[in-house]
């Protein structure tokens, strides 16, 4: 058989380079295995940064003072206007009084 006949036979008669094929396949598998690990590490790092930024960061003094004033308003008794007889009462007690008043009004309406 001549070279012309070999070229015209319709297919390549040479073997593939097994070593190169193995190296390329191993590189692809390595990349596919390493990318999720790297992405997971980046995700964990960003999550820890956000946790520190929004949860573990110390509270500012003005915010702490504001919350203390709000808590005082919501939980203490205080005389606001002695002339008109206006008092500040705790929120929980105000809700109880409103519920009792609504219950009494409802009972009056049934009679």
Secondary structure, DSSP 8 states (H G I E B T S, - for coil): --HHHHHTTSS--S---HHHHHHHHHHHHHHHHHHHHHHHHHHHHHHHHHHIIIIIS---HHHHHHHHHHHHHHH--EEEETTTTEEE--HHHHHHHHHHHHHHHHHHHH-
